[in-house]
Amino acid sequence: METTLNTLKAITVTLFVGGYLYLLTKLVIYTVTTSSDGLVWVLMIGGGAVLLSLVMALAAAVLQPALWLLAAVVLGVVALVKRCRRTRV
């Protein structure tokens, strides 16, 4: 069961980090293509990164109960599969 929880945690972290990096990359591309001043790049990318970090932290806090429910469902399914395998042998 611990392996299942670690796998689920790794998938969740990968999705959050991947989403963060994707959105940050889109922000950088947008900033570089719309302006030519270095100071604007620093301000837009830096401010966008801070804002994106706050939004991702809020999303993680809001989605945490749903993730706990998903973990409980996954553990329940794993337990049922293990029990079925034991009764067949």
Phi and psi in radians as a Rosetta constraint file:
Dihedral C 1 N 2 CA 2 C 2 CIRCULARHARMONIC -1.148 0.35
Dihedral N 2 CA 2 C 2 N 3 CIRCULARHARMONIC -0.620 0.35
Dihedral C 2 N 3 CA 3 C 3 CIRCULARHARMONIC -1.125 0.35
Dihedral N 3 CA 3 C 3 N 4 CIRCULARHARMONIC -0.689 0.35
Dihedral C 3 N 4 CA 4 C 4 CIRCULARHARMONIC -1.116 0.35
Dihedral N 4 CA 4 C 4 N 5 CIRCULARHARMONIC -0.757 0.35
Dihedral C 4 N 5 CA 5 C 5 CIRCULARHARMONIC -1.148 0.35
Dihedral N 5 CA 5 C 5 N 6 CIRCULARHARMONIC -0.688 0.35
Dihedral C 5 N 6 CA 6 C 6 CIRCULARHARMONIC -1.145 0.35
Dihedral N 6 CA 6 C 6 N 7 CIRCULARHARMONIC -0.673 0.35
Dihedral C 6 N 7 CA 7 C 7 CIRCULARHARMONIC -1.136 0.35
Dihedral N 7 CA 7 C 7 N 8 CIRCULARHARMONIC -0.765 0.35
Dihedral C 7 N 8 CA 8 C 8 CIRCULARHARMONIC -1.112 0.35
Dihedral N 8 CA 8 C 8 N 9 CIRCULARHARMONIC -0.700 0.35
Dihedral C 8 N 9 CA 9 C 9 CIRCULARHARMONIC -1.120 0.35
Dihedral N 9 CA 9 C 9 N 10 CIRCULARHARMONIC -0.729 0.35
Dihedral C 9 N 10 CA 10 C 10 CIRCULARHARMONIC -1.130 0.35
Dihedral N 10 CA 10 C 10 N 11 CIRCULARHARMONIC -0.697 0.35
Dihedral C 10 N 11 CA 11 C 11 CIRCULARHARMONIC -1.139 0.35
Dihedral N 11 CA 11 C 11 N 12 CIRCULARHARMONIC -0.753 0.35
Dihedral C 11 N 12 CA 12 C 12 CIRCULARHARMONIC -1.112 0.35
Dihedral N 12 CA 12 C 12 N 13 CIRCULARHARMONIC -0.789 0.35
Dihedral C 12 N 13 CA 13 C 13 CIRCULARHARMONIC -1.120 0.35
Dihedral N 13 CA 13 C 13 N 14 CIRCULARHARMONIC -0.700 0.35
Dihedral C 13 N 14 CA 14 C 14 CIRCULARHARMONIC -1.084 0.35
Dihedral N 14 CA 14 C 14 N 15 CIRCULARHARMONIC -0.721 0.35
Dihedral C 14 N 15 CA 15 C 15 CIRCULARHARMONIC -1.145 0.35
Dihedral N 15 CA 15 C 15 N 16 CIRCULARHARMONIC -0.752 0.35
Dihedral C 15 N 16 CA 16 C 16 CIRCULARHARMONIC -1.152 0.35
Dihedral N 16 CA 16 C 16 N 17 CIRCULARHARMONIC -0.796 0.35
Dihedral C 16 N 17 CA 17 C 17 CIRCULARHARMONIC -1.169 0.35
Dihedral N 17 CA 17 C 17 N 18 CIRCULARHARMONIC -0.706 0.35
Dihedral C 17 N 18 CA 18 C 18 CIRCULARHARMONIC -1.089 0.35
Dihedral N 18 CA 18 C 18 N 19 CIRCULARHARMONIC -0.750 0.35
Dihedral C 18 N 19 CA 19 C 19 CIRCULARHARMONIC -1.117 0.35
Dihedral N 19 CA 19 C 19 N 20 CIRCULARHARMONIC -0.720 0.35
Dihedral C 19 N 20 CA 20 C 20 CIRCULARHARMONIC -1.097 0.35
Dihedral N 20 CA 20 C 20 N 21 CIRCULARHARMONIC -0.833 0.35
Dihedral C 20 N 21 CA 21 C 21 CIRCULARHARMONIC -1.146 0.35
Dihedral N 21 CA 21 C 21 N 22 CIRCULARHARMONIC -0.653 0.35
Dihedral C 21 N 22 CA 22 C 22 CIRCULARHARMONIC -1.095 0.35
Dihedral N 22 CA 22 C 22 N 23 CIRCULARHARMONIC -0.853 0.35
Dihedral C 22 N 23 CA 23 C 23 CIRCULARHARMONIC -1.144 0.35
Dihedral N 23 CA 23 C 23 N 24 CIRCULARHARMONIC -0.660 0.35
Dihedral C 23 N 24 CA 24 C 24 CIRCULARHARMONIC -1.159 0.35
Dihedral N 24 CA 24 C 24 N 25 CIRCULARHARMONIC -0.674 0.35
Dihedral C 24 N 25 CA 25 C 25 CIRCULARHARMONIC -1.127 0.35
Dihedral N 25 CA 25 C 25 N 26 CIRCULARHARMONIC -0.743 0.35
Dihedral C 25 N 26 CA 26 C 26 CIRCULARHARMONIC -1.071 0.35
Dihedral N 26 CA 26 C 26 N 27 CIRCULARHARMONIC -0.684 0.35
Dihedral C 26 N 27 CA 27 C 27 CIRCULARHARMONIC -1.115 0.35
Dihedral N 27 CA 27 C 27 N 28 CIRCULARHARMONIC -0.775 0.35
Dihedral C 27 N 28 CA 28 C 28 CIRCULARHARMONIC -1.115 0.35
Dihedral N 28 CA 28 C 28 N 29 CIRCULARHARMONIC -0.774 0.35
Dihedral C 28 N 29 CA 29 C 29 CIRCULARHARMONIC -1.087 0.35
Dihedral N 29 CA 29 C 29 N 30 CIRCULARHARMONIC -0.767 0.35
Dihedral C 29 N 30 CA 30 C 30 CIRCULARHARMONIC -1.085 0.35
Dihedral N 30 CA 30 C 30 N 31 CIRCULARHARMONIC -0.751 0.35
Dihedral C 30 N 31 CA 31 C 31 CIRCULARHARMONIC -1.138 0.35
Dihedral N 31 CA 31 C 31 N 32 CIRCULARHARMONIC -0.773 0.35
Dihedral C 31 N 32 CA 32 C 32 CIRCULARHARMONIC -1.193 0.35
Dihedral N 32 CA 32 C 32 N 33 CIRCULARHARMONIC -0.628 0.35
Dihedral C 32 N 33 CA 33 C 33 CIRCULARHARMONIC -1.388 0.35
Dihedral N 33 CA 33 C 33 N 34 CIRCULARHARMONIC -0.397 0.35
Dihedral C 33 N 34 CA 34 C 34 CIRCULARHARMONIC -1.677 0.35
Dihedral N 34 CA 34 C 34 N 35 CIRCULARHARMONIC -0.270 0.35
Dihedral C 34 N 35 CA 35 C 35 CIRCULARHARMONIC -2.466 0.35
Dihedral N 35 CA 35 C 35 N 36 CIRCULARHARMONIC 2.790 0.35
Dihedral C 35 N 36 CA 36 C 36 CIRCULARHARMONIC -2.066 0.35
Dihedral N 36 CA 36 C 36 N 37 CIRCULARHARMONIC 0.002 0.35
Dihedral C 36 N 37 CA 37 C 37 CIRCULARHARMONIC -1.599 0.35
Dihedral N 37 CA 37 C 37 N 38 CIRCULARHARMONIC 2.300 0.35
Dihedral C 37 N 38 CA 38 C 38 CIRCULARHARMONIC -1.118 0.35
Dihedral N 38 CA 38 C 38 N 39 CIRCULARHARMONIC -0.640 0.35
Dihedral C 38 N 39 CA 39 C 39 CIRCULARHARMONIC -1.137 0.35
Dihedral N 39 CA 39 C 39 N 40 CIRCULARHARMONIC -0.673 0.35
Dihedral C 39 N 40 CA 40 C 40 CIRCULARHARMONIC -1.123 0.35
Dihedral N 40 CA 40 C 40 N 41 CIRCULARHARMONIC -0.676 0.35
Dihedral C 40 N 41 CA 41 C 41 CIRCULARHARMONIC -1.056 0.35
Dihedral N 41 CA 41 C 41 N 42 CIRCULARHARMONIC -0.827 0.35
Dihedral C 41 N 42 CA 42 C 42 CIRCULARHARMONIC -1.084 0.35
Dihedral N 42 CA 42 C 42 N 43 CIRCULARHARMONIC -0.795 0.35
Dihedral C 42 N 43 CA 43 C 43 CIRCULARHARMONIC -1.173 0.35
Dihedral N 43 CA 43 C 43 N 44 CIRCULARHARMONIC -0.780 0.35
Dihedral C 43 N 44 CA 44 C 44 CIRCULARHARMONIC -1.212 0.35
Dihedral N 44 CA 44 C 44 N 45 CIRCULARHARMONIC -0.761 0.35
Dihedral C 44 N 45 CA 45 C 45 CIRCULARHARMONIC -1.244 0.35
Dihedral N 45 CA 45 C 45 N 46 CIRCULARHARMONIC -0.752 0.35
Dihedral C 45 N 46 CA 46 C 46 CIRCULARHARMONIC -1.130 0.35
Dihedral N 46 CA 46 C 46 N 47 CIRCULARHARMONIC -0.830 0.35
Dihedral C 46 N 47 CA 47 C 47 CIRCULARHARMONIC -1.123 0.35
Dihedral N 47 CA 47 C 47 N 48 CIRCULARHARMONIC -0.695 0.35
Dihedral C 47 N 48 CA 48 C 48 CIRCULARHARMONIC -1.136 0.35
Dihedral N 48 CA 48 C 48 N 49 CIRCULARHARMONIC -0.670 0.35
Dihedral C 48 N 49 CA 49 C 49 CIRCULARHARMONIC -1.144 0.35
Dihedral N 49 CA 49 C 49 N 50 CIRCULARHARMONIC -0.714 0.35
Dihedral C 49 N 50 CA 50 C 50 CIRCULARHARMONIC -1.135 0.35
Dihedral N 50 CA 50 C 50 N 51 CIRCULARHARMONIC -0.812 0.35
Dihedral C 50 N 51 CA 51 C 51 CIRCULARHARMONIC -1.106 0.35
Dihedral N 51 CA 51 C 51 N 52 CIRCULARHARMONIC -0.727 0.35
Dihedral C 51 N 52 CA 52 C 52 CIRCULARHARMONIC -1.132 0.35
Dihedral N 52 CA 52 C 52 N 53 CIRCULARHARMONIC -0.654 0.35
Dihedral C 52 N 53 CA 53 C 53 CIRCULARHARMONIC -1.111 0.35
Dihedral N 53 CA 53 C 53 N 54 CIRCULARHARMONIC -0.741 0.35
Dihedral C 53 N 54 CA 54 C 54 CIRCULARHARMONIC -1.119 0.35
Dihedral N 54 CA 54 C 54 N 55 CIRCULARHARMONIC -0.721 0.35
Dihedral C 54 N 55 CA 55 C 55 CIRCULARHARMONIC -1.152 0.35
Dihedral N 55 CA 55 C 55 N 56 CIRCULARHARMONIC -0.713 0.35
Dihedral C 55 N 56 CA 56 C 56 CIRCULARHARMONIC -1.181 0.35
Dihedral N 56 CA 56 C 56 N 57 CIRCULARHARMONIC -0.646 0.35
Dihedral C 56 N 57 CA 57 C 57 CIRCULARHARMONIC -1.135 0.35
Dihedral N 57 CA 57 C 57 N 58 CIRCULARHARMONIC -0.718 0.35
Dihedral C 57 N 58 CA 58 C 58 CIRCULARHARMONIC -1.133 0.35
Dihedral N 58 CA 58 C 58 N 59 CIRCULARHARMONIC -0.737 0.35
Dihedral C 58 N 59 CA 59 C 59 CIRCULARHARMONIC -1.096 0.35
Dihedral N 59 CA 59 C 59 N 60 CIRCULARHARMONIC -0.698 0.35
Dihedral C 59 N 60 CA 60 C 60 CIRCULARHARMONIC -1.129 0.35
Dihedral N 60 CA 60 C 60 N 61 CIRCULARHARMONIC -0.694 0.35
Dihedral C 60 N 61 CA 61 C 61 CIRCULARHARMONIC -1.174 0.35
Dihedral N 61 CA 61 C 61 N 62 CIRCULARHARMONIC -0.680 0.35
Dihedral C 61 N 62 CA 62 C 62 CIRCULARHARMONIC -1.260 0.35
Dihedral N 62 CA 62 C 62 N 63 CIRCULARHARMONIC -0.657 0.35
Dihedral C 62 N 63 CA 63 C 63 CIRCULARHARMONIC -1.470 0.35
Dihedral N 63 CA 63 C 63 N 64 CIRCULARHARMONIC -0.110 0.35
Dihedral C 63 N 64 CA 64 C 64 CIRCULARHARMONIC -1.020 0.35
Dihedral N 64 CA 64 C 64 N 65 CIRCULARHARMONIC -0.781 0.35
Dihedral C 64 N 65 CA 65 C 65 CIRCULARHARMONIC -1.082 0.35
Dihedral N 65 CA 65 C 65 N 66 CIRCULARHARMONIC -0.638 0.35
Dihedral C 65 N 66 CA 66 C 66 CIRCULARHARMONIC -1.165 0.35
Dihedral N 66 CA 66 C 66 N 67 CIRCULARHARMONIC -0.630 0.35
Dihedral C 66 N 67 CA 67 C 67 CIRCULARHARMONIC -1.191 0.35
Dihedral N 67 CA 67 C 67 N 68 CIRCULARHARMONIC -0.652 0.35
Dihedral C 67 N 68 CA 68 C 68 CIRCULARHARMONIC -1.122 0.35
Dihedral N 68 CA 68 C 68 N 69 CIRCULARHARMONIC -0.703 0.35
Dihedral C 68 N 69 CA 69 C 69 CIRCULARHARMONIC -1.132 0.35
Dihedral N 69 CA 69 C 69 N 70 CIRCULARHARMONIC -0.736 0.35
Dihedral C 69 N 70 CA 70 C 70 CIRCULARHARMONIC -1.084 0.35
Dihedral N 70 CA 70 C 70 N 71 CIRCULARHARMONIC -0.716 0.35
Dihedral C 70 N 71 CA 71 C 71 CIRCULARHARMONIC -1.102 0.35
Dihedral N 71 CA 71 C 71 N 72 CIRCULARHARMONIC -0.705 0.35
Dihedral C 71 N 72 CA 72 C 72 CIRCULARHARMONIC -1.129 0.35
Dihedral N 72 CA 72 C 72 N 73 CIRCULARHARMONIC -0.723 0.35
Dihedral C 72 N 73 CA 73 C 73 CIRCULARHARMONIC -1.134 0.35
Dihedral N 73 CA 73 C 73 N 74 CIRCULARHARMONIC -0.779 0.35
Dihedral C 73 N 74 CA 74 C 74 CIRCULARHARMONIC -1.089 0.35
Dihedral N 74 CA 74 C 74 N 75 CIRCULARHARMONIC -0.763 0.35
Dihedral C 74 N 75 CA 75 C 75 CIRCULARHARMONIC -1.116 0.35
Dihedral N 75 CA 75 C 75 N 76 CIRCULARHARMONIC -0.645 0.35
Dihedral C 75 N 76 CA 76 C 76 CIRCULARHARMONIC -1.123 0.35
Dihedral N 76 CA 76 C 76 N 77 CIRCULARHARMONIC -0.745 0.35
Dihedral C 76 N 77 CA 77 C 77 CIRCULARHARMONIC -1.138 0.35
Dihedral N 77 CA 77 C 77 N 78 CIRCULARHARMONIC -0.749 0.35
Dihedral C 77 N 78 CA 78 C 78 CIRCULARHARMONIC -1.080 0.35
Dihedral N 78 CA 78 C 78 N 79 CIRCULARHARMONIC -0.734 0.35
Dihedral C 78 N 79 CA 79 C 79 CIRCULARHARMONIC -1.114 0.35
Dihedral N 79 CA 79 C 79 N 80 CIRCULARHARMONIC -0.705 0.35
Dihedral C 79 N 80 CA 80 C 80 CIRCULARHARMONIC -1.149 0.35
Dihedral N 80 CA 80 C 80 N 81 CIRCULARHARMONIC -0.708 0.35
Dihedral C 80 N 81 CA 81 C 81 CIRCULARHARMONIC -1.138 0.35
Dihedral N 81 CA 81 C 81 N 82 CIRCULARHARMONIC -0.730 0.35
Dihedral C 81 N 82 CA 82 C 82 CIRCULARHARMONIC -1.130 0.35
Dihedral N 82 CA 82 C 82 N 83 CIRCULARHARMONIC -0.680 0.35
Dihedral C 82 N 83 CA 83 C 83 CIRCULARHARMONIC -1.170 0.35
Dihedral N 83 CA 83 C 83 N 84 CIRCULARHARMONIC -0.701 0.35
Dihedral C 83 N 84 CA 84 C 84 CIRCULARHARMONIC -1.135 0.35
Dihedral N 84 CA 84 C 84 N 85 CIRCULARHARMONIC -0.671 0.35
Dihedral C 84 N 85 CA 85 C 85 CIRCULARHARMONIC -1.151 0.35
Dihedral N 85 CA 85 C 85 N 86 CIRCULARHARMONIC -0.642 0.35
Dihedral C 85 N 86 CA 86 C 86 CIRCULARHARMONIC -1.172 0.35
Dihedral N 86 CA 86 C 86 N 87 CIRCULARHARMONIC -0.690 0.35
Dihedral C 86 N 87 CA 87 C 87 CIRCULARHARMONIC -1.274 0.35
Dihedral N 87 CA 87 C 87 N 88 CIRCULARHARMONIC -0.436 0.35
Dihedral C 87 N 88 CA 88 C 88 CIRCULARHARMONIC -1.347 0.35
Dihedral N 88 CA 88 C 88 N 89 CIRCULARHARMONIC -0.507 0.35
